[in-house]
Amino acid sequence: MLEDPFFDESLAGIDFSHTANKKSCDEIEDVAFITIDDLDEECADKALFKYKVIKLVNKRLNGGWTKKNVEPIIYELYNEGVIDKKPGWQSVARWNAKYRVDKNLLYLVDRRAIKNNFCDFNSFSKDTFFWDAIEKKYLTRVRGSVATTYQFYKDLILVHNNENPDNKFVAVGRSAFYDRVKKLPPYICDLKRYGKRYADKKYRLINSFKKSTRVMERVEIDHTALDLILLDDTLNIPIGRPFITVLIDTFSKCIVGFYLSFRGPSYNSVRCAIINACLDKEDVLKKYPDVEKDWPCQGRIETLVVDNGAEFWSKDLERFSASIGMNIEYNPVGKPWKKPLVERIFNTYNTKFVHQIPGKTFSSAKDLEGYEPQKDALLPFSEFLYLLHIWVIDIYNQQSNSRKTHIPALSWQVGYEEFPPVIYQGLEKQRFKIESFPTVYRDLRPIGIEVDHISYSNETLVEFRKNNPPPLGKTKHKLCVKRDPSDVSYVYVYLPSLEKYIKVDATSQDFSLDGVSIFQYQIMRKVLTRYIDANVDHAGLALANMKLSERMDDISNLALVNKKSRSRGMKSVAAFVGIDSEGETSFESVRNNLKNKKDKKLRFFEGEMLDEKKLESIDDWNKIADNLEPY
């Protein structure tokens, strides 16, 4: 049985402390487990589709997984555009049976799956001219009209009939053509004409607000820019307003996690906030010893309630949530009351905490009259972070609400005792962190793996490339790569032959990459590029290139004038004269010196005098130098 990529409730009671003592969780070298990210991207998408179908059917199912119960639900989902194809009820039941064995997403992967063609509707019609016209004119980002598509359809048939008079094809009428277009799945049409993001938003499943029955069953998340200007810790100058990402448990009303930075909302801010919420807070309490209360909030999030920001529609979040068994619930546009807790917490932040600190700002220009927050800002970032943890743990989670009906920390304690969530410990904790890293697919090249102009390689990758030929029809291995956004000095690469991730360090030498984030690296590259461009002598390079070109032209002209026979033995002559990088650059000067001595005779052998003509007769350098050994 393959290892469960989601969770294993049986691990909740096992103590992994002895493993943690041997090696820190942040120093993992190799982690052996398989997820859908490790497989072909198309197969992974199909597995995610199956996972989506069984989850949707299960929510509407009333009874057993029989044809009578399941088939109508599948038709409803397909007709509503929630799913883009209509599987058989038996297939859906089989998918559910496989998944329920161990709640393992890998059981839904079909390794024999062929490339998915959204526009393959041969079961609907065998009119190939219709599908050619639809694919080339209608299902494109140009978004051609039905009338234009129909005219193109008739033109295709007319050309075919002219070229094949014995095999003519009769075009359907305008009304029949329009009816065919109306029967196309609306999700597919919107996907091809407007893009995946638009189609997914339009046909997403919107669940109604439910009251939670246990902790971490339903957690709300959102971002905001705090009404506060902070200072740099070292330079003591204003930085700006930080962004905060907060997660609130709807059962206990506890703040279970947050993330603070000066970068705008992104998948990385969502990822870091989720990690902070799901894992234990021991390191946080050690870092801030003035915090008096405990922060016990941790565990697997069952449903994450989000808004419609671009960061929540990222493919990385979709894969991460599916891999750890976390559902994503999108809040309806224009209905913030269905996500009330996290919306309300931002007002509480600003009114009861932030507005007490010098450097606060106001959303209204009228309120800013006579007040300059940048001049009044006094609090460094690290000090604010310290105060924020005290406020969250010792104040907000410990105080009762205005109606005196509950205390967040007390509600968490009661809920945790009644139904504790799945806790990430040991290997599960390590896997959880790696699962959160953004996923990319890269070719394995002789230099290793390259991501953002950084090369990663080690001996294991070299051995894998030596012993494993690429898949059929491919020239290179395409491997799954996961990288920590906060440290580009290493990546985790999945090797199919070993069925595990290996840690691969960067081999690029442009910068020192230890502890450098992706954002920092991008800035460093830009600065280096601009520095190099500013210091290059472009005029000098152009002049040098011109001189080199002229010199090459002179050499070419000289070679054309000289006869081929005169060039024999030139290499030996060059060796004799000593042409090298530290000596002579031409033997012509030596030869000219000999020829200029017209009034003198040269003495060879036993007193024999040779003139210039005799000297020419022994100028066969090839024969003279053939038997000599190089030194």
C-alpha positions in Angstrom: 0.0 0.0 0.0 1.3 3.4 -0.9 1.9 6.0 1.8 -1.1 8.2 2.3 -0.4 11.7 0.9 -3.3 13.3 3.0 -3.1 12.2 6.6 -3.3 9.1 8.7 -5.4 9.4 11.9 -3.5 6.5 13.4 -0.4 8.6 13.6 -2.1 11.1 15.9 -1.1 9.2 19.0 2.4 8.3 18.1 5.3 10.2 19.6 7.8 11.3 17.0 10.0 13.3 19.5 12.9 10.9 19.2 13.0 11.5 15.5 12.9 15.2 15.9 15.8 15.1 18.3 18.0 13.5 15.7 17.4 16.1 13.0 15.6 19.3 12.8 12.5 19.3 10.6 14.0 22.2 8.6 17.1 20.2 7.7 15.4 17.3 5.8 17.6 15.9 3.0 15.5 13.1 1.5 11.8 12.5 2.1 10.3 9.4 0.6 6.6 9.8 -0.4 4.6 10.1 -3.5 2.0 12.7 -4.5 0.1 13.6 -7.6 2.7 16.2 -8.3 5.2 13.5 -8.9 3.3 12.1 -11.9 2.6 13.3 -15.4 0.8 16.7 -15.2 -2.1 15.5 -17.4 -2.6 12.4 -15.3 -2.6 14.5 -12.1 -5.3 16.8 -13.6 -7.5 13.8 -14.3 -7.0 12.5 -10.8 -8.0 15.9 -9.4 -11.1 15.8 -11.6 -12.1 12.4 -10.1 -11.4 13.7 -6.6 -13.6 16.7 -7.4 -16.5 14.5 -8.7 -16.6 12.1 -5.8 -16.5 15.0 -3.3 -19.4 16.8 -5.1 -21.5 13.6 -5.4 -20.9 12.7 -1.8 -22.2 16.1 -0.7 -25.5 15.6 -2.5 -25.8 11.8 -2.0 -28.7 10.5 0.0 -28.2 6.8 0.4 -25.8 4.3 -1.1 -23.7 4.5 -4.2 -26.2 3.0 -6.5 -27.3 3.9 -10.0 -30.6 5.3 -8.7 -28.8 7.6 -6.3 -25.6 8.5 -8.1 -26.7 8.9 -11.8 -29.1 11.8 -11.2 -26.5 13.7 -9.2 -23.9 13.3 -12.0 -26.5 14.6 -14.5 -27.2 17.6 -12.3 -23.5 18.4 -11.8 -22.9 18.2 -15.6 -25.9 20.2 -16.5 -25.0 22.9 -14.0 -21.5 23.1 -15.5 -19.8 22.1 -12.3 -18.0 19.3 -14.1 -16.9 19.5 -17.7 -17.6 15.9 -18.6 -20.2 13.4 -17.6 -18.7 10.1 -16.2 -20.7 7.0 -15.8 -22.2 6.3 -12.3 -20.3 3.0 -12.1 -17.0 4.8 -12.8 -17.8 7.4 -10.1 -18.7 4.6 -7.6 -15.4 2.8 -8.5 -13.4 6.0 -8.0 -15.0 6.5 -4.6 -14.4 2.9 -3.5 -10.7 3.2 -4.5 -10.3 6.5 -2.7 -12.1 5.4 0.5 -9.6 2.5 1.0 -7.0 4.9 2.4 -8.1 8.3 1.3 -5.1 8.3 -1.1 -5.3 10.6 -4.1 -2.9 8.3 -6.0 -5.6 5.6 -6.2 -7.5 7.9 -8.6 -4.5 8.3 -11.0 -4.9 6.5 -14.4 -1.4 6.0 -15.7 -2.8 4.8 -19.0 -4.7 8.1 -19.5 -4.4 9.6 -23.0 -4.2 13.3 -23.6 -7.4 15.0 -22.7 -9.0 16.8 -25.7 -11.7 19.1 -24.5 -13.1 19.5 -28.0 -13.4 15.8 -28.8 -17.2 15.4 -29.1 -17.3 12.7 -31.7 -20.0 10.9 -29.6 -22.2 14.0 -30.1 -21.7 14.3 -33.9 -19.6 12.8 -36.6 -19.6 16.0 -38.7 -15.8 16.7 -38.8 -16.4 20.0 -40.7 -18.5 21.2 -37.8 -15.8 20.5 -35.3 -13.1 22.0 -37.5 -15.1 25.2 -37.7 -15.9 25.2 -34.0 -12.3 24.7 -32.9 -10.8 27.3 -35.4 -13.4 30.0 -35.1 -15.7 29.7 -32.1 -13.7 28.0 -29.3 -10.8 30.5 -29.4 -9.8 33.6 -27.4 -10.9 35.7 -30.5 -14.4 34.6 -29.6 -15.9 34.6 -33.1 -19.6 34.8 -33.5 -21.8 31.8 -34.4 -22.6 33.4 -37.7 -19.0 33.8 -38.6 -18.4 30.2 -37.5 -21.3 28.9 -39.7 -20.0 30.8 -42.7 -16.5 29.2 -42.2 -18.3 25.8 -41.9 -20.0 26.2 -45.2 -16.7 27.4 -46.9 -14.9 24.2 -45.6 -17.6 22.0 -47.2 -17.6 24.0 -50.4 -13.9 23.6 -50.8 -14.1 19.9 -50.0 -16.9 19.3 -52.6 -15.0 21.1 -55.3 -11.9 18.9 -54.7 -14.0 15.7 -54.3 -16.9 15.8 -56.7 -17.6 12.1 -56.1 -17.7 12.4 -52.4 -19.8 15.5 -51.7 -21.0 16.5 -48.2 -24.2 18.3 -47.5 -24.0 21.1 -44.9 -26.6 21.4 -42.2 -28.9 24.4 -42.1 -28.3 27.5 -40.1 -30.9 26.6 -37.4 -29.4 23.1 -37.0 -25.9 24.5 -36.7 -27.1 27.0 -34.1 -28.7 24.2 -32.2 -25.5 22.2 -32.1 -23.6 25.2 -30.7 -26.2 25.6 -28.0 -25.7 22.0 -27.0 -22.0 22.5 -26.4 -21.1 22.2 -22.7 -21.1 25.8 -21.3 -18.0 25.2 -19.2 -15.9 24.1 -22.2 -17.1 27.1 -24.2 -16.1 29.5 -21.5 -12.9 27.7 -20.9 -11.8 28.0 -24.5 -13.2 31.5 -25.1 -12.4 33.3 -21.8 -9.8 31.1 -20.1 -9.6 28.7 -17.2 -9.9 31.4 -14.4 -13.1 32.8 -15.8 -14.7 29.4 -16.4 -13.7 28.1 -12.9 -15.1 31.2 -11.3 -18.4 31.0 -13.3 -19.1 27.3 -12.6 -17.5 26.8 -9.2 -19.4 25.1 -6.4 -20.8 27.6 -3.9 -21.7 26.1 -0.6 -24.0 27.8 1.9 -22.8 28.9 5.3 -22.7 26.1 7.8 -22.2 26.2 11.5 -19.1 24.3 12.6 -19.3 21.4 15.0 -15.6 21.0 15.8 -12.3 22.9 15.8 -10.5 23.3 12.4 -13.6 22.1 10.6 -14.1 25.4 8.9 -11.4 28.1 8.8 -11.7 31.5 7.2 -8.8 33.4 5.6 -8.3 36.9 4.3 -5.7 39.7 3.8 -5.6 43.4 4.6 -3.2 46.2 4.8 -2.9 47.4 8.4 -3.5 51.1 9.2 0.0 51.5 10.5 3.4 52.6 9.3 6.4 50.8 10.7 10.1 51.5 10.9 13.1 49.5 9.7 14.8 47.9 12.7 18.3 49.0 11.8 17.9 52.2 9.7 15.0 53.5 11.8 13.3 54.9 8.8 9.6 54.4 7.8 9.0 51.3 5.6 5.3 51.5 5.0 2.1 49.6 5.8 2.4 45.9 6.3 0.0 43.3 4.9 -1.4 40.7 7.2 -3.0 37.3 6.4 -5.2 35.9 9.1 -6.9 32.6 9.7 -9.9 32.2 12.1 -11.4 29.0 13.3 -15.2 29.4 13.0 -16.0 27.0 15.9 -13.8 28.5 18.6 -13.4 32.0 17.0 -9.7 31.7 17.8 -7.0 33.3 15.6 -5.2 30.1 14.6 -2.5 31.6 12.5 -1.3 34.7 10.6 1.5 36.0 8.4 2.8 39.5 8.2 4.9 41.0 5.3 5.3 44.1 3.2 4.6 42.2 -0.1 1.1 42.1 -1.4 -1.2 39.1 -1.1 0.1 36.0 -3.0 0.2 32.3 -2.8 3.3 32.5 -0.6 1.5 34.6 2.0 -1.4 32.1 1.9 1.0 29.2 2.2 3.0 30.7 5.2 -0.3 31.6 7.0 -1.6 28.1 6.6 1.7 26.6 7.8 1.5 28.9 10.9 -2.0 27.8 11.6 -1.7 24.1 11.1 1.6 23.4 12.8 2.5 23.6 16.5 3.5 27.0 18.0 6.4 25.9 20.2 9.0 27.9 18.3 6.8 31.0 18.5 6.4 30.8 22.3 10.2 30.3 22.6 10.8 33.4 20.5 8.5 35.6 22.5 9.0 34.7 26.2 6.8 37.6 27.4 3.7 35.8 26.0 2.1 34.3 29.1 -0.7 32.1 27.7 -0.5 29.0 25.5 -1.4 29.0 21.8 -2.6 25.4 21.3 -4.2 26.0 17.9 -3.0 23.5 15.4 -4.2 20.6 13.2 -5.5 19.8 9.7 -7.9 22.3 8.2 -10.9 20.5 6.8 -12.4 23.4 4.8 -10.7 26.7 4.1 -13.1 29.6 3.3 -11.6 32.1 0.9 -12.7 35.0 -1.2 -12.2 35.4 -4.9 -8.7 36.9 -4.9 -6.2 35.8 -7.6 -4.0 34.2 -4.9 -6.8 31.8 -4.0 -7.3 30.6 -7.6 -3.7 29.6 -8.1 -2.9 26.1 -9.3 -0.4 25.7 -6.4 -3.1 26.2 -3.8 -5.4 23.8 -5.6 -2.7 21.1 -5.7 -1.6 21.8 -2.1 -5.2 21.6 -0.7 -6.0 18.4 -2.7 -2.8 16.7 -1.5 -3.4 17.4 2.2 -7.2 16.7 2.0 -8.3 20.3 2.6 -11.4 21.6 0.8 -11.5 25.1 -0.6 -14.8 26.9 -0.3 -15.1 30.1 -2.3 -17.2 32.8 -0.8 -19.9 34.3 -3.1 -19.0 37.7 -4.6 -20.6 40.6 -2.9 -21.7 38.5 0.1 -19.0 39.1 2.8 -21.6 38.2 5.5 -21.0 34.5 4.6 -17.4 35.0 5.8 -18.1 37.2 8.8 -15.4 36.3 11.3 -12.3 37.2 9.3 -14.0 40.3 7.9 -14.8 41.5 11.5 -11.3 40.7 12.8 -9.7 43.4 10.7 -11.9 46.1 12.2 -11.0 44.7 15.6 -7.3 44.8 14.7 -7.5 48.5 13.7 -9.8 49.8 16.4 -8.5 47.9 19.5 -4.9 47.3 18.7 -3.3 49.2 15.8 -4.9 52.6 16.6 -3.2 52.7 19.9 0.3 52.7 18.2 2.0 55.9 17.0 2.2 55.9 13.2 -1.4 54.8 12.6 -3.0 55.9 9.3 -6.6 56.7 8.4 -8.6 55.6 5.3 -10.2 59.0 5.0 -8.2 62.1 3.8 -10.3 64.2 6.1 -9.1 62.2 9.1 -5.5 62.8 8.0 -5.8 66.5 8.2 -3.0 67.9 10.5 -1.5 64.4 11.1 1.6 63.0 9.4 1.8 59.2 10.2 5.3 58.9 8.7 6.7 61.5 11.1 4.9 60.1 14.1 5.9 56.4 13.3 7.9 55.1 16.3 7.6 51.3 16.2 10.1 49.1 14.5 8.8 46.0 12.6 10.2 43.5 15.1 8.7 45.3 18.1 5.3 45.4 16.4 5.6 41.7 15.7 6.3 41.1 19.3 3.3 43.2 20.4 1.1 41.5 17.8 1.8 38.0 19.2 1.0 39.2 22.7 -2.3 40.8 21.6 -3.3 37.7 19.6 -2.4 35.1 22.2 -2.9 36.8 25.5 -5.7 39.3 24.7 -7.8 38.4 21.7 -7.9 34.6 22.2 -8.5 35.0 25.9 -11.2 37.7 26.1 -14.9 37.1 25.9 -17.1 38.4 23.1 -19.3 41.4 23.6 -22.4 39.2 24.3 -20.5 37.2 26.9 -21.3 33.9 25.2 -17.9 32.4 24.7 -14.1 32.8 25.1 -12.1 31.7 22.0 -9.4 29.9 24.0 -11.9 28.2 26.2 -14.0 27.1 23.2 -10.9 25.7 21.5 -10.1 23.7 24.6 -13.6 22.2 24.8 -13.8 21.5 21.1 -10.3 19.9 21.1 -11.2 17.6 23.9 -14.4 16.5 22.3 -13.1 16.0 18.7 -9.3 16.7 18.3 -8.1 17.5 14.8 -5.4 15.5 13.0 -2.0 16.8 14.2 1.0 17.0 12.0 3.9 15.4 13.7 7.2 13.8 12.6 7.2 12.7 9.0 3.7 14.2 8.4 4.9 17.6 9.5 7.9 17.4 7.2 5.7 16.3 4.3 3.2 19.0 5.0 5.9 21.7 4.6 7.2 20.2 1.4 3.7 19.8 -0.1 3.2 23.5 0.4 6.1 24.5 -1.8 5.2 25.8 -5.3 5.4 23.0 -7.9 7.1 23.4 -11.3 8.1 20.8 -13.9 11.6 21.1 -15.4 13.8 19.2 -17.9 16.7 17.2 -16.5 19.7 18.5 -18.5 23.5 17.8 -18.4 23.8 20.8 -16.0 21.0 19.4 -13.8 17.7 21.2 -13.1 17.4 24.9 -13.9 14.8 27.2 -12.3 14.9 30.9 -12.7 18.4 30.8 -14.2 19.7 28.9 -11.1 21.2 25.4 -11.7 20.7 22.6 -9.2 22.6 19.3 -9.4 24.2 16.6 -7.4 25.6 13.1 -7.8 22.2 11.5 -7.4 20.7 13.4 -10.4 23.8 12.5 -12.5 23.3 8.8 -11.6 19.6 9.0 -12.4 20.3 10.5 -15.8 23.0 7.8 -16.5 20.7 4.8 -15.6 17.3 6.0 -16.7 16.5 6.7 -20.3 13.8 9.3 -21.0 10.2 8.2 -21.6 9.2 7.0 -25.1 8.8 9.9 -27.5 10.8 12.3 -25.2 14.4 13.4 -25.3 14.7 14.5 -21.7 13.2 13.7 -18.3 10.6 16.2 -17.1 10.8 16.1 -13.3 8.7 17.5 -10.5 10.5 20.3 -8.6 9.4 21.9 -5.3 11.2 25.0 -4.0 10.9 26.9 -0.7 10.1 30.5 -1.7 12.1 31.7 1.3 15.4 29.9 0.3 16.4 29.3 -3.3 19.7 27.6 -2.3 18.1 24.2 -2.7 15.1 22.4 -4.2 13.3 19.1 -3.7 13.3 16.9 -6.9 11.2 13.8 -7.3 12.9 10.9 -8.9 10.5 8.2 -10.2 13.0 5.4 -10.0 13.6 6.0 -6.3 10.0 7.0 -5.6 11.1 9.8 -3.3 12.1 13.5 -3.2 15.8 14.3 -2.9 17.3 17.6 -1.8 19.4 19.2 -4.5 21.6 22.2 -3.8 22.2 25.1 -6.2 25.4 25.0 -8.2 25.2 28.5 -9.6 28.0 30.8 -8.5 26.6 34.2 -9.4 25.5 34.9 -5.8 25.6 33.4 -2.4 22.1 31.9 -2.3 21.9 30.6 1.3 18.8 31.9 2.9 18.0 34.1 -0.2 14.3 34.2 -1.0 12.9 34.2 -4.6 12.0 37.8 -4.3 15.4 38.8 -3.1 17.1 36.7 -5.8 15.0 38.4 -8.5 16.1 41.9 -7.2 19.7 40.8 -7.0 19.6 39.6 -10.7 18.1 43.0 -11.8 20.8 44.9 -9.8 23.6 42.8 -11.3 22.3 43.2 -14.8 22.0 46.9 -14.5 25.5 47.1 -12.9 27.1 45.1 -15.8 25.3 47.2 -18.4 26.4 50.4 -16.8 30.1 49.3 -16.7 30.4 47.9 -20.1 32.5 50.1 -22.5 30.2 49.7 -25.5 32.1 52.2 -27.6 35.4 50.4 -26.9 33.8 47.0 -27.7 32.5 48.4 -31.0 36.0 49.8 -32.0 37.7 46.5 -31.0 35.2 44.5 -33.1 35.8 46.8 -36.1 39.6 46.3 -35.8 39.2 42.6 -35.5 37.0 42.5 -38.6 39.5 44.6 -40.6 42.4 42.3 -39.5 40.4 39.2 -40.6 39.8 40.8 -43.9 43.5 41.5 -44.4 44.4 37.9 -43.5 41.8 36.6 -46.0 43.1 38.8 -48.8 46.7 37.7 -48.1 45.7 34.1 -48.2 44.0 34.5 -51.6 47.2 36.1 -53.1 49.7 33.5 -51.9 49.9 30.2 -53.7 48.9 27.0 -52.0 52.4 25.6 -52.4 54.0 28.5 -50.6 51.9 27.7 -47.5 53.5 24.2 -47.0 55.4 23.8 -43.8 54.0 27.0 -42.3 53.1 25.2 -39.0 56.7 23.9 -38.7 58.1 27.3 -39.4 55.9 28.8 -36.8 57.1 26.2 -34.3 60.7 26.9 -35.2 60.4 30.7 -34.9 58.5 30.2 -31.6 55.2 31.9 -32.3 53.2 31.7 -29.1 51.3 33.9 -26.6 54.6 35.1 -25.0 57.0 35.4 -27.9 56.9 36.1 -31.7 53.6 36.7 -33.4 54.9 36.2 -37.0 57.8 34.5 -38.7 57.8 36.9 -41.7 60.2 39.3 -39.9 62.8 36.5 -39.5 62.5 35.5 -43.2 62.9 39.2 -44.3 66.1 39.6 -42.3 67.6 36.7 -44.2 66.6 38.0 -47.6 68.0 41.5 -46.8 71.5 40.1 -46.4 72.2 40.2 -50.2 76.0 40.7 -50.0 76.6 37.9 -47.6 76.9 34.2 -48.1 75.8 31.6 -45.6 78.0 28.7 -44.7 76.6 25.2 -44.4 78.0 21.9 -43.7 81.7 21.4 -44.5 82.5 25.0 -45.5 80.0 25.0 -48.4 78.7 28.4 -49.3 75.0 28.6 -50.2 73.4 31.6 -51.7 69.7 32.6 -51.4 68.5 30.3 -54.2 70.1 27.3 -52.5 68.6 28.4 -49.3 65.2 28.3 -51.0 65.8 24.7 -52.1 66.1 23.5 -48.6 63.1 25.4 -47.3 61.0 22.3 -47.0 60.0 22.6 -43.4 57.6 19.7 -43.4 60.4 17.1 -44.2 62.8 18.7 -41.8 60.4 18.8 -38.8 58.5 15.5 -39.4 60.7 13.4 -37.2 61.2 15.8 -34.3 59.4 15.3 -31.0 57.6 18.2 -29.4 59.0 19.4 -26.1 
